[in-house]
Amino acid sequence: MITDVRRLNAELDQISEYWSPRIIARVNDQYVKLAKLKGEFVWHDHAEEDELFFIVKGQLEMQYEGRAVTLNEGDMHVVPKGVRHNPVAQEECWVMLVEPVETKHTGDVLADKTRSLDEQLAGTGLEGA
Ligand code: NI
């Protein structure tokens, strides 16, 4: 089945809550997610999952222990599995994420920013996929 065109800017425009990823598609065993980021997230890692960030708008600093990577609009970056990281956006930043379906976005850290997969799937039609 041919899926609908997903207009990332228009869909991101609809998101009102920061750090609350919305799942927009499943590609094999990966979810594609959109999120608006602002401020500092939380230090965490994903033991078994690489995590892809594509910057749709704005700027994101990916902090690692001892260094940081600055990402601008149009940039893509993969956070390797098992590496502690902390995304920080000084101003509002729009991102597309690609990560395995089992990935918890805060890793094993339970923070007030943690959103369950059910919350990320709400309203997508992909529930239970
Ligand atoms: Ni992460």
Residues whose N, C-alpha, C, O or C-beta is under 5 A from the ligand:
A	BS01	NI	E51 H105
